[in-house]
């Protein structure tokens, strides 16, 4: 029997050139949400931040590059890795949150869409190649893959380019401690229909959305700095709320995806989870295994890039996948037929997950 599988045939990423270490924030004046000065020293604040998040440094895009620019670079690398003609791409699906924000501005630019800009930069002439954006919070790249799979399985597309790109450094409030979490980056993948004698690739998925009080756990708000311009807005979050929400709900979505695929947690070789916060990610994995009655977590199950790259939102998972496929981790490798579990959580609040047989 022949199967039409949804396969990731190529990946590419762009890790920005500007490295920002934790020590670079030591002289920042930090204020809380009530605009009260935090009296602890910069060094104390940074040490506590690293202990919670695991972040040592992060990457920012250089002044001359916007979100769509780094997305296009990652896309070019994914196309080359897959060895395809870009004119054969049916859809370009681009996940982001803020569009292009030029350095030293705070204005979002999404006209035309980032997907259209990337198609233009790739010099794709095919009018049947449809570019569009996804605004889905940090789970945007996963949602793009889920959509690509739906189009492929329905017969409406054969080959999609799915990109996650973001430049959060352009929308940060430097007086907010949470600003140290965020970073810039881009990851891309070619997702296409491949005929085979066995079922491989994309196996199943799950989604969840909670939009009562949870809708504004991540939002755009005024600076923490006293007497700042009330009309200028920055990325903000309710960290404790997000942590509690994530560890309660993400493991359920991950288990749901595994259950749909008929796969037990013991078969999973790697879990690629959104690189949001080291402690939070570890807590979610523990909760997942406990849903299966297991307290022991296998070694090297969860590759992490957050220590050096920070939280680049939609770019974290596709960048992580590209690093894995290129053996950039000494202790993490993926082999043919390995079961991979992908999951993310972010603004909305939105959660998604999918199971993949490599």
C-alpha positions as CSV (number, residue, x, y, z in Angstrom):
1,X,0.0,0.0,0.0
2,X,1.2,3.5,-0.8
3,X,0.8,6.5,1.5
4,X,1.0,10.2,0.9
5,X,3.0,11.5,3.9
6,X,3.7,15.0,5.0
7,X,7.5,15.2,5.3
8,X,9.9,18.0,6.3
9,X,12.4,17.7,3.5
10,X,14.6,20.7,4.3
11,X,15.3,23.1,7.1
12,X,17.3,26.4,7.5
13,X,17.8,29.0,10.2
14,X,19.3,32.3,10.8
15,X,20.9,33.1,14.1
16,X,21.6,36.8,14.3
17,X,25.2,38.1,14.6
18,X,24.8,40.4,17.6
19,X,25.4,38.6,20.9
20,X,24.0,40.3,24.1
21,X,25.2,38.8,27.3
22,X,23.4,39.0,30.7
23,X,26.2,41.3,31.9
24,X,25.2,43.8,29.3
25,X,22.0,44.5,31.4
26,X,23.9,45.3,34.7
27,X,23.6,49.0,34.3
28,X,19.9,49.0,33.3
29,X,17.5,50.7,35.7
30,X,14.7,48.3,36.2
31,X,11.2,49.2,37.4
32,X,8.2,47.0,38.3
33,X,4.8,47.2,36.7
34,X,3.8,49.8,39.3
35,X,6.7,51.9,38.0
36,X,8.6,51.5,41.3
37,X,12.4,51.3,41.1
38,X,13.7,47.8,41.8
39,X,16.3,48.4,44.5
40,X,18.3,45.2,43.9
41,X,21.6,45.6,42.1
42,X,21.8,44.8,38.4
43,X,24.0,41.9,39.2
44,X,21.5,40.5,41.7
45,X,18.6,40.9,39.2
46,X,20.6,39.1,36.5
47,X,21.7,36.2,38.7
48,X,18.1,35.6,39.7
49,X,17.0,35.9,36.1
50,X,19.5,33.3,34.9
51,X,18.6,30.9,37.7
52,X,14.9,31.0,36.6
53,X,15.2,31.1,32.8
54,X,18.5,29.4,32.1
55,X,19.4,32.3,29.7
56,X,23.0,33.3,29.6
57,X,22.9,35.4,26.4
58,X,20.7,36.1,23.5
59,X,21.0,37.2,19.8
60,X,19.7,40.4,18.3
61,X,19.4,41.2,14.6
62,X,21.8,43.8,13.3
63,X,20.4,47.3,12.6
64,X,20.1,46.7,8.9
65,X,18.0,43.6,9.1
66,X,14.2,43.3,9.7
67,X,12.1,40.3,10.6
68,X,11.3,39.5,6.9
69,X,15.0,39.8,6.0
70,X,16.1,37.1,8.4
71,X,13.1,35.0,7.5
72,X,14.1,35.1,3.9
73,X,17.7,34.1,4.7
74,X,16.4,31.0,6.7
75,X,14.0,30.2,3.8
76,X,16.9,30.3,1.3
77,X,18.8,27.8,3.4
78,X,15.8,25.5,3.8
79,X,15.2,25.6,0.0
80,X,18.8,24.7,-0.6
81,X,18.7,21.9,2.0
82,X,15.6,20.4,0.4
83,X,17.2,20.7,-3.1
84,X,14.0,22.1,-4.6
85,X,13.1,24.7,-7.2
86,X,11.4,27.6,-5.3
87,X,9.0,28.0,-8.2
88,X,7.4,24.7,-7.2
89,X,6.3,26.0,-3.8
90,X,2.5,26.2,-3.4
91,X,2.3,28.2,-0.2
92,X,4.6,30.4,1.9
93,X,3.3,30.4,5.5
94,X,5.1,33.0,7.7
95,X,4.5,33.1,11.5
96,X,5.4,36.2,13.4
97,X,3.9,38.6,16.0
98,X,5.1,42.2,15.2
99,X,5.9,42.3,11.5
100,X,8.9,44.4,10.4
101,X,9.9,46.9,13.0
102,X,12.8,49.1,11.9
103,X,15.5,49.8,14.4
104,X,14.9,52.8,16.6
105,X,11.1,52.7,15.9
106,X,8.3,51.0,17.6
107,X,5.8,50.8,14.7
108,X,4.7,47.5,13.3
109,X,4.8,47.2,9.5
110,X,2.8,44.3,7.9
111,X,1.7,45.9,4.6
112,X,2.5,44.0,2.5
113,X,2.5,40.8,4.5
114,X,5.9,39.4,5.6
115,X,5.1,36.3,3.4
116,X,4.7,38.5,0.4
117,X,8.0,40.3,1.2
118,X,9.8,37.0,1.5
119,X,8.3,35.7,-1.8
120,X,9.5,38.9,-3.4
121,X,13.0,38.5,-2.0
122,X,13.1,34.8,-3.1
123,X,12.3,36.1,-6.6
124,X,9.5,33.5,-7.0
125,X,7.4,34.4,-10.0
126,X,4.8,31.6,-9.8
127,X,1.4,33.3,-9.3
128,X,0.0,30.0,-7.8
129,X,2.5,30.3,-4.9
130,X,0.3,31.9,-2.2
131,X,2.0,33.8,0.6
132,X,0.3,34.6,3.9
133,X,1.0,35.3,7.5
134,X,0.0,33.6,10.7
135,X,-0.5,35.7,14.0
136,X,-0.7,32.9,16.5
137,X,1.8,33.8,19.2
138,X,4.8,31.7,19.9
139,X,3.1,28.5,18.5
140,X,2.9,30.1,15.0
141,X,5.5,27.9,13.3
142,X,3.8,24.7,14.6
143,X,0.5,26.1,13.5
144,X,2.0,26.7,10.1
145,X,3.1,23.1,9.8
146,X,-0.4,21.9,11.0
147,X,-1.9,24.0,8.2
148,X,0.6,22.8,5.6
149,X,-0.3,19.2,6.5
150,X,-4.0,19.9,6.1
151,X,-3.5,21.4,2.7
152,X,-1.3,18.5,1.6
153,X,-3.7,15.8,2.9
154,X,-6.6,17.5,1.2
155,X,-4.7,17.6,-2.1
156,X,-4.8,21.4,-2.3
157,X,-1.0,21.7,-2.0
158,X,2.1,19.5,-2.5
159,X,4.9,21.7,-1.2
160,X,4.9,24.5,1.5
161,X,7.5,26.7,2.9
162,X,6.8,27.3,6.6
163,X,8.8,30.1,8.4
164,X,8.9,31.3,12.0
165,X,10.7,34.7,12.3
166,X,10.7,37.4,14.9
167,X,12.8,40.4,16.0
168,X,11.6,41.0,19.6
169,X,14.5,43.2,20.4
170,X,12.7,46.0,18.5
171,X,9.7,46.0,20.9
172,X,11.3,45.7,24.3
173,X,11.0,47.9,27.3
174,X,14.6,48.0,28.6
175,X,13.3,49.0,32.1
176,X,11.3,45.7,32.4
177,X,13.2,42.7,33.7
178,X,11.2,40.5,31.4
179,X,12.9,42.1,28.4
180,X,16.0,40.0,29.1
181,X,14.1,36.9,28.0
182,X,13.5,37.9,24.4
183,X,15.7,37.6,21.3
184,X,15.6,37.5,17.5
185,X,15.9,34.7,15.0
186,X,14.4,32.8,12.1
187,X,13.8,29.2,11.2
188,X,12.3,27.7,8.1
189,X,11.2,24.3,6.7
190,X,10.1,22.8,3.5
191,X,7.0,20.7,4.2
192,X,5.8,18.5,1.3
193,X,3.9,15.5,0.1
194,X,6.1,12.4,-0.3
195,X,4.7,9.0,-1.4
196,X,6.0,6.0,0.5
197,X,5.2,2.3,1.4
198,X,5.0,3.3,5.1
199,X,3.5,6.0,7.2
200,X,6.1,8.6,8.2
201,X,6.4,12.3,8.8
202,X,3.5,14.2,10.3
203,X,1.3,11.7,12.3
204,X,-1.1,13.7,14.4
205,X,-1.7,17.1,16.1
206,X,-3.7,18.8,18.9
207,X,-4.7,22.4,19.6
208,X,-6.1,24.4,22.5
209,X,-7.0,28.0,23.0
210,X,-8.1,29.8,26.2
211,X,-9.3,33.4,25.8
212,X,-11.1,34.4,28.9
213,X,-8.7,35.9,31.5
214,X,-5.9,34.1,29.7
215,X,-6.2,36.2,26.5
216,X,-4.1,39.0,27.9
217,X,-1.3,37.1,29.7
218,X,0.9,38.5,26.9
219,X,0.0,41.9,25.7
220,X,1.4,45.3,24.5
221,X,1.5,47.9,27.2
222,X,3.3,51.1,28.4
223,X,6.9,51.2,29.7
224,X,7.7,50.5,33.3
225,X,9.7,53.7,33.4
226,X,8.1,56.6,35.2
227,X,6.9,59.5,33.1
228,X,7.5,57.6,29.9
229,X,5.4,58.3,26.8
230,X,2.0,56.7,27.4
231,X,1.4,56.3,23.7
232,X,4.4,54.1,23.1
233,X,3.8,50.4,23.8
234,X,6.1,47.5,24.4
235,X,5.8,43.7,24.7
236,X,4.6,42.8,28.2
237,X,3.7,39.5,30.0
238,X,2.3,38.2,33.3
239,X,5.0,35.7,33.9
240,X,3.5,33.8,36.9
241,X,0.2,33.5,35.1
242,X,1.9,32.1,32.0
243,X,3.9,29.6,34.0
244,X,0.9,28.3,35.8
245,X,-1.2,28.1,32.7
246,X,1.5,26.4,30.7
247,X,2.4,23.6,33.1
248,X,-1.3,22.9,33.6
249,X,-2.4,22.8,29.9
250,X,0.6,22.1,27.6
251,X,1.2,18.6,28.8
252,X,-2.5,17.7,28.2
253,X,-2.1,18.9,24.6
254,X,1.1,16.9,24.1
255,X,-0.6,13.7,25.4
256,X,-3.6,14.3,23.2
257,X,-1.4,14.4,20.1
258,X,0.4,11.2,21.2
259,X,-2.9,9.5,21.9
260,X,-4.2,10.4,18.5
261,X,-1.2,8.8,16.9
262,X,-1.4,5.7,19.1
263,X,2.1,6.3,20.5
264,X,3.2,5.9,24.1
265,X,5.5,8.4,25.7
266,X,8.1,5.6,25.9
267,X,8.5,5.7,22.1
268,X,9.3,9.4,22.0
269,X,13.0,10.0,21.3
270,X,13.1,13.8,21.4
271,X,10.7,16.6,22.6
272,X,11.1,19.9,20.8
273,X,9.3,22.4,23.0
274,X,9.2,26.2,22.7
275,X,12.3,27.7,24.3
276,X,10.5,30.0,26.6
277,X,12.0,29.5,30.1
278,X,14.2,26.6,31.2
279,X,12.4,26.0,34.5
280,X,9.0,26.2,32.8
281,X,9.9,23.8,30.0
282,X,11.3,21.3,32.6
283,X,8.1,21.5,34.6
284,X,6.0,20.8,31.5
285,X,8.0,17.7,30.6
286,X,7.7,16.4,34.2
287,X,3.9,16.9,34.1
288,X,3.7,15.1,30.7
289,X,5.5,12.1,32.0
290,X,3.4,12.0,35.2
291,X,0.3,11.9,33.0
292,X,1.6,8.5,32.0
293,X,2.4,7.5,35.6
294,X,6.2,8.0,35.1
295,X,8.4,10.0,37.4
296,X,11.7,9.2,35.7
297,X,12.4,11.3,32.6
298,X,14.9,9.8,30.0
299,X,18.2,11.6,29.6
300,X,18.7,13.9,26.6
301,X,15.0,13.9,25.8
302,X,14.7,17.7,25.5
303,X,17.3,19.7,23.5
304,X,17.6,23.3,24.7
305,X,18.9,26.3,22.8
306,X,17.6,29.0,25.2
307,X,20.8,29.3,27.2
308,X,22.7,30.9,24.3
309,X,19.8,32.1,22.0
310,X,17.1,33.3,24.4
311,X,13.4,33.2,23.5
312,X,12.9,34.1,19.9
313,X,9.2,33.3,19.9
314,X,8.0,31.6,16.7
315,X,11.7,31.0,15.7
316,X,12.7,28.8,18.6
317,X,11.4,25.5,17.5
318,X,12.3,25.6,13.7
319,X,15.7,26.8,14.7
320,X,16.1,24.0,17.2
321,X,15.0,21.5,14.6
322,X,17.5,22.8,12.1
323,X,20.3,22.6,14.7
324,X,19.3,19.0,15.5
325,X,19.3,18.0,11.8
326,X,22.7,19.5,11.4
327,X,24.2,17.8,14.5
328,X,24.9,21.1,16.4
329,X,24.4,19.4,19.8
330,X,27.0,17.0,21.1
331,X,24.4,15.1,23.2
332,X,21.4,15.2,20.9
333,X,21.0,13.5,17.6
334,X,18.0,12.3,15.6
335,X,17.9,9.1,13.5
336,X,15.5,7.6,10.9
337,X,12.2,6.5,12.4
338,X,12.7,8.4,15.6
339,X,9.5,9.7,17.1
340,X,9.6,13.5,17.7
341,X,7.1,15.4,19.8
342,X,6.7,19.2,19.1
343,X,4.8,21.6,21.4
344,X,4.5,25.3,22.0
345,X,2.5,27.8,24.0
346,X,2.1,31.6,23.6
347,X,0.0,34.7,23.3
348,X,-3.7,34.2,22.9
349,X,-3.3,32.0,24.9
350,X,-2.7,29.3,22.3
351,X,-1.2,25.8,22.6
352,X,-0.4,23.3,19.9
353,X,1.5,20.1,19.4
354,X,2.3,17.5,16.7
355,X,3.9,14.1,16.5
356,X,6.4,13.3,13.8
357,X,8.1,10.1,12.7
358,X,11.5,11.2,11.3
